[in-house]
């Protein structure tokens, strides 16, 4: 029984690492982002500045530390309102297209560029895009496998903020 537990522990830890297909075209290139040396990265192509960490985490020693906060959709919108980070205001919840632009479709667990967005949860992240058919739901992007789905706004998921470049 002890050997089975150790084997399962080893396999589950091994499976938790990011996996990328080497023969698949990368959807987000390292050259697409500029490190702003303040816990943010600029997507030059889209004119967006991203927080490199999830809400709740801290940018420290070139990585994201601590635990991300899981928020309801309304809480995520409220946190973004008036949020100050990297000596800047104007942070907001990204819309579905903006957040999907971070998805790295050649990778899973997490499906994101780990160079610029380290320690991203392989889980759902809120967008500001509500459902057009169900007012109780909003869109999320899953950084487990870069998929998207509608979630009940009262469920709690992770949040990453964006702002428009000056």
C-alpha positions in Angstrom: 0.0 0.0 0.0 2.9 2.4 0.9 4.5 1.8 -2.5 1.2 2.5 -4.3 0.9 5.8 -2.4 4.4 6.8 -3.3 3.9 5.9 -6.9 0.6 7.9 -7.1 2.3 10.9 -5.4 5.1 10.8 -7.9 2.8 10.5 -10.9 0.5 13.3 -9.7 3.4 15.6 -9.1 5.0 14.7 -12.5 1.6 15.4 -14.2 1.4 18.8 -12.7 4.2 20.3 -14.8 3.5 22.2 -17.9 3.4 20.1 -21.1 4.0 21.7 -24.5 4.0 20.2 -28.0 7.3 21.0 -29.7 6.0 20.5 -33.2 3.0 22.8 -32.7 3.1 26.5 -33.6 3.2 28.5 -30.4 0.4 31.0 -30.1 2.1 33.5 -27.9 5.8 34.2 -28.5 8.3 35.5 -26.0 8.9 38.4 -28.4 5.3 39.4 -28.2 5.7 40.6 -24.6 7.9 43.2 -23.1 8.9 42.8 -19.4 8.3 46.2 -17.8 10.4 45.3 -14.7 7.5 46.1 -12.3 5.4 42.9 -12.3 3.7 43.8 -15.6 4.2 42.8 -19.2 3.2 44.7 -22.3 1.7 42.9 -25.3 3.0 45.3 -28.0 0.8 43.8 -30.7 -2.5 44.4 -28.8 -1.4 47.5 -26.8 -2.3 45.9 -23.5 -0.4 45.8 -20.2 -1.0 42.7 -18.1 -0.4 42.0 -14.5 2.0 39.0 -14.5 0.4 37.5 -11.4 -3.1 36.6 -10.4 -5.0 38.8 -8.0 -3.8 37.8 -4.5 -0.3 36.8 -5.6 2.8 39.0 -5.2 5.5 39.7 -7.8 8.7 38.9 -6.0 12.2 37.8 -7.2 11.0 37.5 -10.9 8.1 35.2 -10.1 4.5 35.2 -8.6 4.4 34.1 -5.0 1.6 33.4 -2.6 -2.0 32.3 -3.2 -4.3 33.7 -5.8 -7.7 34.8 -4.7 -10.8 33.0 -6.0 -13.5 35.6 -6.5 -17.1 35.8 -7.8 -17.6 37.7 -11.0 -19.0 40.7 -9.1 -16.1 40.6 -6.7 -13.6 40.5 -9.5 -15.2 43.6 -11.2 -15.2 45.4 -7.8 -11.5 44.6 -7.1 -10.5 45.9 -10.6 -12.4 49.2 -10.0 -9.8 51.7 -8.8 -7.1 49.1 -8.4 -3.6 50.5 -8.3 -0.6 48.4 -9.3 2.8 49.2 -10.6 2.1 52.9 -9.8 -0.8 52.8 -12.3 -4.5 53.0 -12.3 -6.9 51.9 -15.1 -6.8 48.2 -14.3 -9.8 46.2 -15.4 -11.1 42.7 -15.9 -10.1 41.7 -19.5 -12.8 40.8 -22.0 -12.9 37.3 -23.5 -10.8 38.1 -26.6 -8.2 39.8 -24.5 -7.8 37.1 -21.9 -7.9 34.4 -24.7 -4.9 36.1 -26.3 -2.8 34.9 -23.3 -3.7 31.3 -23.9 -0.9 29.2 -25.2 -2.7 26.5 -27.2 0.4 24.4 -27.6 0.7 23.8 -23.8 -1.5 22.5 -21.0 -1.3 22.8 -17.2 -1.0 25.7 -17.6 -1.9 26.8 -21.1 0.0 30.1 -20.9 3.5 31.5 -21.5 5.2 30.7 -18.2 8.2 32.9 -18.9 6.0 36.0 -18.6 3.1 34.6 -16.4 4.8 32.3 -13.9 2.8 30.3 -11.4 -0.5 30.8 -13.2 -3.1 28.4 -12.0 -4.2 25.7 -14.4 -7.8 26.8 -13.8 -10.6 29.2 -14.8 -10.1 33.0 -14.9 -12.9 35.5 -15.2 -13.4 37.7 -18.2 -15.6 40.8 -18.2 -17.8 39.3 -20.9 -21.3 38.3 -19.7 -23.4 35.7 -21.4 -25.8 37.1 -23.9 -28.4 34.4 -23.2 -28.1 33.9 -19.4 -27.7 37.0 -17.2 -26.5 34.7 -14.3 -23.4 33.6 -16.2 -20.1 35.1 -17.6 -17.3 33.7 -19.7 -14.1 32.3 -18.3 -10.9 31.2 -19.9 -9.4 27.9 -18.6 -5.7 28.0 -18.4 -5.7 24.2 -18.0 -6.1 23.7 -21.7 -7.0 27.2 -23.2 -10.7 26.5 -23.5 -13.5 28.8 -22.7 -16.8 28.3 -21.0 -19.7 30.0 -19.3 -19.7 30.0 -15.5 -22.3 31.0 -12.9 -21.3 34.5 -11.7 -21.6 33.3 -8.1 -18.9 30.7 -8.4 -15.4 31.7 -7.4 -12.5 31.6 -9.9 -9.1 33.3 -10.4 -8.6 36.8 -11.8 -5.8 38.6 -13.8 -6.2 42.3 -14.6 -5.2 44.2 -17.7 -5.0 47.9 -18.7 -4.6 49.7 -22.0 -1.1 50.9 -22.7 -0.6 54.6 -22.6 
